[in-house]
Amino acid sequence: MLYGAFAQQGSPVGNLLATLAFLGLTLMSDSVFESWGWRLPFLGSAALVIVALYIRLHISETPEMKKAVAAQERTRMPLVEVLRSHPVELALGVGAVVAGVAITYVKTTFALSWATTDLGFERSYFLLVITVALVAQALVQPFGAVLATRIDPSKAVRWMLLPEIVLLPLMFVLVQTGSVPLAILGMVLATAPHAMYYAALAGILAQVFPTNVRYTGISLSYQLSTAVFAGTAPMVSQYLLTRTNSIWPVVALGLVYVVLSLVCMTALLRRSALHGQGLESTSSSNMTDASTLKGVDH
Protein backbone atom coordinates (compact mmCIF):
# COMPACT_ATOMS: atom_id res chain seq x y z
CA MET A 1 0.00 0.00 0.00
CA LEU A 2 2.80 2.40 0.86
CA TYR A 3 4.39 1.98 -2.58
CA GLY A 4 1.19 3.10 -4.28
CA ALA A 5 1.16 6.20 -2.09
CA PHE A 6 4.39 7.47 -3.64
CA ALA A 7 2.65 8.15 -6.94
CA GLN A 8 -0.07 10.07 -5.14
CA GLN A 9 2.56 12.50 -3.88
CA GLY A 10 2.68 13.90 -7.38
CA SER A 11 -0.66 15.61 -6.79
CA PRO A 12 0.25 17.87 -3.85
CA VAL A 13 3.78 18.45 -5.13
CA GLY A 14 2.49 19.35 -8.60
CA ASN A 15 -0.17 21.65 -7.18
CA LEU A 16 2.41 23.19 -4.88
CA LEU A 17 4.74 23.97 -7.78
CA ALA A 18 1.85 25.44 -9.78
CA THR A 19 0.74 27.59 -6.84
CA LEU A 20 4.27 28.83 -6.23
CA ALA A 21 4.58 29.69 -9.92
CA PHE A 22 1.29 31.59 -9.79
CA LEU A 23 2.37 33.32 -6.58
CA GLY A 24 5.63 34.38 -8.24
CA LEU A 25 3.77 35.81 -11.22
CA THR A 26 1.62 37.96 -8.94
CA LEU A 27 4.79 39.70 -7.76
CA MET A 28 5.59 40.91 -11.29
CA SER A 29 4.41 44.19 -12.68
CA ASP A 30 1.76 44.02 -15.39
CA SER A 31 4.23 45.16 -18.06
CA VAL A 32 6.82 42.51 -17.16
CA PHE A 33 4.18 39.78 -16.99
CA GLU A 34 2.73 40.70 -20.38
CA SER A 35 6.11 40.99 -22.10
CA TRP A 36 7.88 37.82 -20.97
CA GLY A 37 6.80 36.74 -17.47
CA TRP A 38 3.87 34.65 -18.68
CA ARG A 39 6.31 32.37 -20.54
CA LEU A 40 8.08 31.16 -17.39
CA PRO A 41 5.47 28.59 -16.24
CA PHE A 42 5.42 27.06 -19.71
CA LEU A 43 9.21 26.74 -19.77
CA GLY A 44 9.12 25.14 -16.33
CA SER A 45 6.45 22.65 -17.39
CA ALA A 46 8.53 21.69 -20.44
CA ALA A 47 11.44 20.83 -18.15
CA LEU A 48 9.14 18.70 -15.98
CA VAL A 49 7.95 16.79 -19.04
CA ILE A 50 11.54 15.81 -19.80
CA VAL A 51 12.09 14.65 -16.21
CA ALA A 52 8.83 12.66 -16.24
CA LEU A 53 9.70 11.03 -19.56
CA TYR A 54 13.11 9.97 -18.25
CA ILE A 55 11.54 8.42 -15.15
CA ARG A 56 8.84 6.68 -17.16
CA LEU A 57 11.36 5.12 -19.57
CA HIS A 58 13.65 3.86 -16.80
CA ILE A 59 11.15 2.57 -14.26
CA SER A 60 11.00 -1.22 -13.86
CA GLU A 61 7.94 -3.38 -14.21
CA THR A 62 6.66 -5.15 -11.10
CA PRO A 63 7.22 -8.92 -10.79
CA GLU A 64 3.51 -9.52 -11.32
CA MET A 65 3.54 -7.56 -14.57
CA LYS A 66 6.67 -9.32 -15.78
CA LYS A 67 5.00 -12.65 -15.10
CA ALA A 68 1.90 -11.59 -17.01
CA VAL A 69 3.97 -10.44 -19.98
CA ALA A 70 5.89 -13.73 -20.00
CA ALA A 71 2.61 -15.65 -19.97
CA GLN A 72 1.30 -13.41 -22.77
CA GLU A 73 -1.76 -12.45 -20.75
CA ARG A 74 -2.58 -9.50 -22.94
CA THR A 75 -5.95 -7.93 -23.64
CA ARG A 76 -6.27 -6.44 -27.09
CA MET A 77 -9.14 -4.11 -26.17
CA PRO A 78 -8.79 -3.39 -22.43
CA LEU A 79 -11.32 -0.55 -22.49
CA VAL A 80 -14.01 -2.84 -23.86
CA GLU A 81 -13.01 -5.57 -21.40
CA VAL A 82 -13.31 -3.25 -18.41
CA LEU A 83 -16.69 -1.91 -19.51
CA ARG A 84 -17.99 -5.40 -20.30
CA SER A 85 -16.58 -7.47 -17.44
CA HIS A 86 -16.03 -4.95 -14.62
CA PRO A 87 -18.71 -2.23 -14.92
CA VAL A 88 -19.67 -2.33 -11.24
CA GLU A 89 -16.04 -2.11 -10.09
CA LEU A 90 -15.49 0.79 -12.48
CA ALA A 91 -18.58 2.68 -11.30
CA LEU A 92 -17.64 2.18 -7.65
CA GLY A 93 -14.04 3.14 -8.45
CA VAL A 94 -15.18 6.41 -10.01
CA GLY A 95 -17.26 7.20 -6.94
CA ALA A 96 -14.47 6.19 -4.57
CA VAL A 97 -12.05 8.62 -6.20
CA VAL A 98 -14.35 11.66 -5.87
CA ALA A 99 -13.32 12.72 -2.36
CA GLY A 100 -9.66 12.46 -3.30
CA VAL A 101 -9.92 14.84 -6.25
CA ALA A 102 -13.08 16.98 -6.18
CA ILE A 103 -12.67 18.41 -2.68
CA THR A 104 -9.25 19.74 -3.68
CA TYR A 105 -10.87 21.81 -6.43
CA VAL A 106 -13.45 23.17 -3.99
CA LYS A 107 -10.75 24.07 -1.46
CA THR A 108 -8.34 25.66 -3.89
CA THR A 109 -9.79 26.82 -7.23
CA PHE A 110 -13.19 27.85 -5.90
CA ALA A 111 -11.99 29.00 -2.49
CA LEU A 112 -9.36 31.25 -4.07
CA SER A 113 -12.00 32.99 -6.18
CA TRP A 114 -14.45 33.24 -3.26
CA ALA A 115 -11.88 34.53 -0.78
CA THR A 116 -10.44 37.18 -3.08
CA THR A 117 -13.72 38.31 -4.65
CA ASP A 118 -16.21 38.12 -1.79
CA LEU A 119 -14.12 38.18 1.37
CA GLY A 120 -11.50 40.76 0.45
CA PHE A 121 -8.38 38.60 0.75
CA GLU A 122 -5.34 39.78 -1.18
CA ARG A 123 -4.63 37.20 -3.87
CA SER A 124 -1.03 36.75 -2.75
CA TYR A 125 -2.13 36.15 0.85
CA PHE A 126 -4.65 33.48 -0.04
CA LEU A 127 -2.17 31.82 -2.36
CA LEU A 128 0.04 31.62 0.71
CA VAL A 129 -2.82 29.89 2.55
CA ILE A 130 -3.11 27.33 -0.24
CA THR A 131 0.67 26.88 -0.37
CA VAL A 132 0.89 26.04 3.34
CA ALA A 133 -2.00 23.59 2.97
CA LEU A 134 -0.27 21.85 0.05
CA VAL A 135 2.94 21.51 2.04
CA ALA A 136 0.92 19.98 4.87
CA GLN A 137 -0.74 17.63 2.40
CA ALA A 138 2.59 16.41 1.06
CA LEU A 139 3.77 15.69 4.61
CA VAL A 140 0.60 14.07 5.96
CA GLN A 141 -0.65 12.19 2.92
CA PRO A 142 1.59 9.07 3.08
CA PHE A 143 0.32 8.27 6.57
CA GLY A 144 -3.00 7.31 5.00
CA ALA A 145 -1.33 4.39 3.23
CA VAL A 146 0.41 3.40 6.46
CA LEU A 147 -2.90 3.44 8.33
CA ALA A 148 -4.64 1.33 5.67
CA THR A 149 -1.96 -1.37 5.98
CA ARG A 150 -2.04 -1.45 9.78
CA ILE A 151 -5.79 -1.82 10.32
CA ASP A 152 -8.84 -3.09 8.43
CA PRO A 153 -9.11 -1.00 5.23
CA SER A 154 -12.83 -0.31 5.72
CA LYS A 155 -12.17 1.03 9.20
CA ALA A 156 -9.21 3.06 7.91
CA VAL A 157 -11.38 4.62 5.20
CA ARG A 158 -13.97 5.64 7.80
CA TRP A 159 -11.30 7.12 10.06
CA MET A 160 -9.92 9.14 7.16
CA LEU A 161 -13.17 10.41 5.62
CA LEU A 162 -15.56 10.92 8.54
CA PRO A 163 -13.46 13.76 10.12
CA GLU A 164 -13.88 15.66 6.86
CA ILE A 165 -17.60 16.01 7.60
CA VAL A 166 -16.66 18.27 10.51
CA LEU A 167 -13.42 19.81 9.26
CA LEU A 168 -14.62 20.94 5.83
CA PRO A 169 -17.40 23.20 7.23
CA LEU A 170 -14.93 24.40 9.87
CA MET A 171 -12.52 25.43 7.13
CA PHE A 172 -15.08 27.65 5.43
CA VAL A 173 -16.05 29.21 8.77
CA LEU A 174 -12.41 30.04 9.53
CA VAL A 175 -11.76 31.40 6.02
CA GLN A 176 -14.85 33.56 6.35
CA THR A 177 -13.25 35.36 9.32
CA GLY A 178 -10.88 37.08 6.91
CA SER A 179 -7.89 36.12 9.04
CA VAL A 180 -4.93 34.61 7.18
CA PRO A 181 -3.69 32.54 10.17
CA LEU A 182 -7.19 31.15 10.81
CA ALA A 183 -7.64 30.45 7.11
CA ILE A 184 -4.36 28.52 7.09
CA LEU A 185 -5.47 26.53 10.15
CA GLY A 186 -8.81 25.68 8.58
CA MET A 187 -7.29 24.73 5.23
CA VAL A 188 -4.65 22.48 6.82
CA LEU A 189 -7.19 20.72 9.05
CA ALA A 190 -9.58 20.11 6.16
CA THR A 191 -6.78 18.90 3.90
CA ALA A 192 -5.45 16.12 6.14
CA PRO A 193 -8.37 13.63 5.99
CA HIS A 194 -8.97 13.49 2.25
CA ALA A 195 -5.23 13.68 1.56
CA MET A 196 -4.62 10.56 3.66
CA TYR A 197 -7.53 8.86 1.91
CA TYR A 198 -6.04 9.78 -1.47
CA ALA A 199 -2.81 7.99 -0.54
CA ALA A 200 -4.61 4.76 0.40
CA LEU A 201 -6.78 4.94 -2.70
CA ALA A 202 -3.99 3.97 -5.09
CA GLY A 203 -3.16 0.68 -3.43
CA ILE A 204 -6.80 -0.33 -3.05
CA LEU A 205 -7.70 0.35 -6.68
CA ALA A 206 -4.63 -1.60 -7.80
CA GLN A 207 -6.23 -4.72 -6.33
CA VAL A 208 -9.72 -4.20 -7.69
CA PHE A 209 -8.93 -4.91 -11.34
CA PRO A 210 -7.10 -8.00 -12.68
CA THR A 211 -3.59 -7.59 -13.99
CA ASN A 212 -4.46 -7.64 -17.68
CA VAL A 213 -6.76 -4.61 -17.40
CA ARG A 214 -5.37 -2.97 -14.27
CA TYR A 215 -3.91 0.06 -16.02
CA THR A 216 -7.15 0.79 -17.85
CA GLY A 217 -9.35 0.18 -14.81
CA ILE A 218 -7.34 2.47 -12.55
CA SER A 219 -6.95 5.13 -15.22
CA LEU A 220 -10.66 5.17 -16.08
CA SER A 221 -11.59 5.44 -12.41
CA TYR A 222 -9.36 8.47 -11.92
CA GLN A 223 -10.00 10.24 -15.21
CA LEU A 224 -13.78 9.81 -15.27
CA SER A 225 -14.05 10.96 -11.66
CA THR A 226 -11.82 13.95 -12.34
CA ALA A 227 -13.72 14.94 -15.48
CA VAL A 228 -17.24 14.47 -14.10
CA PHE A 229 -16.81 15.60 -10.50
CA ALA A 230 -13.52 17.45 -9.94
CA GLY A 231 -13.55 19.38 -13.20
CA THR A 232 -17.06 20.67 -12.58
CA ALA A 233 -16.65 21.30 -8.84
CA PRO A 234 -15.55 24.97 -9.05
CA MET A 235 -18.27 25.80 -11.58
CA VAL A 236 -21.03 24.09 -9.57
CA SER A 237 -19.73 25.69 -6.36
CA GLN A 238 -19.79 29.16 -7.89
CA TYR A 239 -23.29 28.53 -9.26
CA LEU A 240 -24.54 27.52 -5.81
CA LEU A 241 -22.92 30.56 -4.21
CA THR A 242 -24.37 32.94 -6.82
CA ARG A 243 -27.88 31.50 -6.63
CA THR A 244 -28.10 31.33 -2.84
CA ASN A 245 -25.67 34.07 -1.77
CA SER A 246 -24.53 31.65 0.93
CA ILE A 247 -21.47 29.46 1.29
CA TRP A 248 -23.38 26.63 2.98
CA PRO A 249 -24.71 25.00 -0.22
CA VAL A 250 -21.07 24.80 -1.35
CA VAL A 251 -20.17 23.14 1.95
CA ALA A 252 -23.05 20.71 1.41
CA LEU A 253 -21.68 19.88 -2.04
CA GLY A 254 -18.30 19.05 -0.54
CA LEU A 255 -19.95 16.82 2.04
CA VAL A 256 -21.85 15.01 -0.71
CA TYR A 257 -18.49 14.23 -2.32
CA VAL A 258 -17.24 12.81 0.99
CA VAL A 259 -20.30 10.63 1.58
CA LEU A 260 -20.31 9.40 -2.02
CA SER A 261 -16.71 8.23 -1.75
CA LEU A 262 -17.32 6.64 1.64
CA VAL A 263 -20.29 4.64 0.33
CA CYS A 264 -18.58 3.62 -2.92
CA MET A 265 -15.30 2.62 -1.27
CA THR A 266 -17.11 0.59 1.39
CA ALA A 267 -19.06 -1.23 -1.32
CA LEU A 268 -15.91 -1.73 -3.36
CA LEU A 269 -14.04 -3.25 -0.45
CA ARG A 270 -16.91 -5.62 0.27
CA ARG A 271 -17.28 -6.62 -3.35
CA SER A 272 -13.57 -7.18 -3.83
CA ALA A 273 -13.11 -9.03 -0.52
CA LEU A 274 -10.24 -6.73 0.42
CA HIS A 275 -10.99 -6.57 4.15
CA GLY A 276 -8.36 -6.95 6.83
CA GLN A 277 -5.77 -9.62 6.18
CA GLY A 278 -6.86 -10.03 2.58
CA LEU A 279 -5.49 -6.64 1.69
CA GLU A 280 -2.67 -6.54 4.20
CA SER A 281 -1.18 -9.78 2.91
CA THR A 282 -1.13 -8.58 -0.67
CA SER A 283 2.38 -8.27 -2.03
CA SER A 284 3.92 -4.83 -2.28
CA SER A 285 4.69 -5.47 -5.94
CA ASN A 286 0.98 -5.33 -6.72
CA MET A 287 0.73 -2.00 -4.98
CA THR A 288 3.41 -0.47 -7.15
CA ASP A 289 1.22 -1.11 -10.19
CA ALA A 290 -0.85 1.83 -8.99
CA SER A 291 2.20 4.06 -9.13
CA THR A 292 3.76 2.86 -12.36
CA LEU A 293 0.45 2.52 -14.18
CA LYS A 294 2.34 0.43 -16.70
CA GLY A 295 0.28 -2.70 -17.36
CA VAL A 296 0.19 -5.26 -20.13
CA ASP A 297 -3.11 -3.94 -21.48
CA HIS A 298 -1.69 -1.19 -23.67
C-alpha positions in Angstrom: 0.0 0.0 0.0 2.8 2.4 0.9 4.4 2.0 -2.6 1.2 3.1 -4.3 1.2 6.2 -2.1 4.4 7.5 -3.6 2.7 8.2 -6.9 -0.1 10.1 -5.1 2.6 12.5 -3.9 2.7 13.9 -7.4 -0.7 15.6 -6.8 0.3 17.9 -3.8 3.8 18.5 -5.1 2.5 19.3 -8.6 -0.2 21.6 -7.2 2.4 23.2 -4.9 4.7 24.0 -7.8 1.9 25.4 -9.8 0.7 27.6 -6.8 4.3 28.8 -6.2 4.6 29.7 -9.9 1.3 31.6 -9.8 2.4 33.3 -6.6 5.6 34.4 -8.2 3.8 35.8 -11.2 1.6 38.0 -8.9 4.8 39.7 -7.8 5.6 40.9 -11.3 4.4 44.2 -12.7 1.8 44.0 -15.4 4.2 45.2 -18.1 6.8 42.5 -17.2 4.2 39.8 -17.0 2.7 40.7 -20.4 6.1 41.0 -22.1 7.9 37.8 -21.0 6.8 36.7 -17.5 3.9 34.7 -18.7 6.3 32.4 -20.5 8.1 31.2 -17.4 5.5 28.6 -16.2 5.4 27.1 -19.7 9.2 26.7 -19.8 9.1 25.1 -16.3 6.5 22.7 -17.4 8.5 21.7 -20.4 11.4 20.8 -18.2 9.1 18.7 -16.0 7.9 16.8 -19.0 11.5 15.8 -19.8 12.1 14.7 -16.2 8.8 12.7 -16.2 9.7 11.0 -19.6 13.1 10.0 -18.3 11.5 8.4 -15.1 8.8 6.7 -17.2 11.4 5.1 -19.6 13.6 3.9 -16.8 11.2 2.6 -14.3 11.0 -1.2 -13.9 7.9 -3.4 -14.2 6.7 -5.1 -11.1 7.2 -8.9 -10.8 3.5 -9.5 -11.3 3.5 -7.6 -14.6 6.7 -9.3 -15.8 5.0 -12.6 -15.1 1.9 -11.6 -17.0 4.0 -10.4 -20.0 5.9 -13.7 -20.0 2.6 -15.7 -20.0 1.3 -13.4 -22.8 -1.8 -12.5 -20.8 -2.6 -9.5 -22.9 -5.9 -7.9 -23.6 -6.3 -6.4 -27.1 -9.1 -4.1 -26.2 -8.8 -3.4 -22.4 -11.3 -0.5 -22.5 -14.0 -2.8 -23.9 -13.0 -5.6 -21.4 -13.3 -3.2 -18.4 -16.7 -1.9 -19.5 -18.0 -5.4 -20.3 -16.6 -7.5 -17.4 -16.0 -5.0 -14.6 -18.7 -2.2 -14.9 -19.7 -2.3 -11.2 -16.0 -2.1 -10.1 -15.5 0.8 -12.5 -18.6 2.7 -11.3 -17.6 2.2 -7.7 -14.0 3.1 -8.4 -15.2 6.4 -10.0 -17.3 7.2 -6.9 -14.5 6.2 -4.6 -12.0 8.6 -6.2 -14.3 11.7 -5.9 -13.3 12.7 -2.4 -9.7 12.5 -3.3 -9.9 14.8 -6.3 -13.1 17.0 -6.2 -12.7 18.4 -2.7 -9.3 19.7 -3.7 -10.9 21.8 -6.4 -13.5 23.2 -4.0 -10.7 24.1 -1.5 -8.3 25.7 -3.9 -9.8 26.8 -7.2 -13.2 27.8 -5.9 -12.0 29.0 -2.5 -9.4 31.3 -4.1 -12.0 33.0 -6.2 -14.4 33.2 -3.3 -11.9 34.5 -0.8 -10.4 37.2 -3.1 -13.7 38.3 -4.7 -16.2 38.1 -1.8 -14.1 38.2 1.4 -11.5 40.8 0.5 -8.4 38.6 0.8 -5.3 39.8 -1.2 -4.6 37.2 -3.9 -1.0 36.8 -2.8 -2.1 36.2 0.8 -4.7 33.5 0.0 -2.2 31.8 -2.4 0.0 31.6 0.7 -2.8 29.9 2.6 -3.1 27.3 -0.2 0.7 26.9 -0.4 0.9 26.0 3.3 -2.0 23.6 3.0 -0.3 21.9 0.1 2.9 21.5 2.0 0.9 20.0 4.9 -0.7 17.6 2.4 2.6 16.4 1.1 3.8 15.7 4.6 0.6 14.1 6.0 -0.7 12.2 2.9 1.6 9.1 3.1 0.3 8.3 6.6 -3.0 7.3 5.0 -1.3 4.4 3.2 0.4 3.4 6.5 -2.9 3.4 8.3 -4.6 1.3 5.7 -2.0 -1.4 6.0 -2.0 -1.5 9.8 -5.8 -1.8 10.3 -8.8 -3.1 8.4 -9.1 -1.0 5.2 -12.8 -0.3 5.7 -12.2 1.0 9.2 -9.2 3.1 7.9 -11.4 4.6 5.2 -14.0 5.6 7.8 -11.3 7.1 10.1 -9.9 9.1 7.2 -13.2 10.4 5.6 -15.6 10.9 8.5 -13.5 13.8 10.1 -13.9 15.7 6.9 -17.6 16.0 7.6 -16.7 18.3 10.5 -13.4 19.8 9.3 -14.6 20.9 5.8 -17.4 23.2 7.2 -14.9 24.4 9.9 -12.5 25.4 7.1 -15.1 27.6 5.4 -16.0 29.2 8.8 -12.4 30.0 9.5 -11.8 31.4 6.0 -14.8 33.6 6.3 -13.3 35.4 9.3 -10.9 37.1 6.9 -7.9 36.1 9.0 -4.9 34.6 7.2 -3.7 32.5 10.2 -7.2 31.1 10.8 -7.6 30.4 7.1 -4.4 28.5 7.1 -5.5 26.5 10.1 -8.8 25.7 8.6 -7.3 24.7 5.2 -4.6 22.5 6.8 -7.2 20.7 9.1 -9.6 20.1 6.2 -6.8 18.9 3.9 -5.5 16.1 6.1 -8.4 13.6 6.0 -9.0 13.5 2.3 -5.2 13.7 1.6 -4.6 10.6 3.7 -7.5 8.9 1.9 -6.0 9.8 -1.5 -2.8 8.0 -0.5 -4.6 4.8 0.4 -6.8 4.9 -2.7 -4.0 4.0 -5.1 -3.2 0.7 -3.4 -6.8 -0.3 -3.0 -7.7 0.4 -6.7 -4.6 -1.6 -7.8 -6.2 -4.7 -6.3 -9.7 -4.2 -7.7 -8.9 -4.9 -11.3 -7.1 -8.0 -12.7 -3.6 -7.6 -14.0 -4.5 -7.6 -17.7 -6.8 -4.6 -17.4 -5.4 -3.0 -14.3 -3.9 0.1 -16.0 -7.1 0.8 -17.9 -9.4 0.2 -14.8 -7.3 2.5 -12.6 -6.9 5.1 -15.2 -10.7 5.2 -16.1 -11.6 5.4 -12.4 -9.4 8.5 -11.9 -10.0 10.2 -15.2 -13.8 9.8 -15.3 -14.0 11.0 -11.7 -11.8 14.0 -12.3 -13.7 14.9 -15.5 -17.2 14.5 -14.1 -16.8 15.6 -10.5 -13.5 17.5 -9.9 -13.5 19.4 -13.2 -17.1 20.7 -12.6 -16.7 21.3 -8.8 -15.6 25.0 -9.0 -18.3 25.8 -11.6 -21.0 24.1 -9.6 -19.7 25.7 -6.4 -19.8 29.2 -7.9 -23.3 28.5 -9.3 -24.5 27.5 -5.8 -22.9 30.6 -4.2 -24.4 32.9 -6.8 -27.9 31.5 -6.6 -28.1 31.3 -2.8 -25.7 34.1 -1.8 -24.5 31.6 0.9 -21.5 29.5 1.3 -23.4 26.6 3.0 -24.7 25.0 -0.2 -21.1 24.8 -1.3 -20.2 23.1 1.9 -23.0 20.7 1.4 -21.7 19.9 -2.0 -18.3 19.0 -0.5 -19.9 16.8 2.0 -21.8 15.0 -0.7 -18.5 14.2 -2.3 -17.2 12.8 1.0 -20.3 10.6 1.6 -20.3 9.4 -2.0 -16.7 8.2 -1.8 -17.3 6.6 1.6 -20.3 4.6 0.3 -18.6 3.6 -2.9 -15.3 2.6 -1.3 -17.1 0.6 1.4 -19.1 -1.2 -1.3 -15.9 -1.7 -3.4 -14.0 -3.3 -0.4 -16.9 -5.6 0.3 -17.3 -6.6 -3.4 -13.6 -7.2 -3.8 -13.1 -9.0 -0.5 -10.2 -6.7 0.4 -11.0 -6.6 4.1 -8.4 -6.9 6.8 -5.8 -9.6 6.2 -6.9 -10.0 2.6 -5.5 -6.6 1.7 -2.7 -6.5 4.2 -1.2 -9.8 2.9 -1.1 -8.6 -0.7 2.4 -8.3 -2.0 3.9 -4.8 -2.3 4.7 -5.5 -5.9 1.0 -5.3 -6.7 0.7 -2.0 -5.0 3.4 -0.5 -7.1 1.2 -1.1 -10.2 -0.8 1.8 -9.0 2.2 4.1 -9.1 3.8 2.9 -12.4 0.4 2.5 -14.2 2.3 0.4 -16.7 0.3 -2.7 -17.4 0.2 -5.3 -20.1 -3.1 -3.9 -21.5 -1.7 -1.2 -23.7 
